[in-house]
């Protein structure tokens, strides 16, 4: 009995997808942190 799709995953594809996911998470976290830091600085300067 054979399935329609091959179940063997190439390790290269797994590595590639994990690199892409790590890059997206890193960029997203960087821009989110930058935005939060700017907002925090604006609130502190406005509060003084």
N, C-alpha and C positions, 0 to 999 in steps of 0.2 A: 504493500500500500504506500503510495507516494502522495504527498501534499502538493497543492498547486504552486506554493511558494517555497523556495529553498530556505530552510531554517538556519543555515550556517551564516553567521554574521562575520563580516570581515573586521578584524581588529582595527584596521586603518580607519574605517568609517566610524567606529566607536570613538577612537581618539580624536578624529576630526570634529565630531559632534560635541564631545566634551570640551574641546578647545573653544569652539564657537560659543557654547553655553557659558563658559568661564569668562570669555571676553565680554559678552553681553552683560553678564552680572556685574563685572568689574566696572564697565562704563556706566551702567545704570546707577550703581552705588556711588560712583565718583560724582556724577552730576547731581544726584539726589543730595549727597552730603554737601556739595558746594552750594546748592540752592538753600538748604537748611542753614548753613553757616551764614550766608548773606542775609537771610531773613532774621536770624538771631542777632547779628550785628546791627541791623536796622532797628530792631526793637530796643536793643540796649542804648543806642545813640538817641533814639526818640524818647526813651524813658528818663534820660538824664536832664 
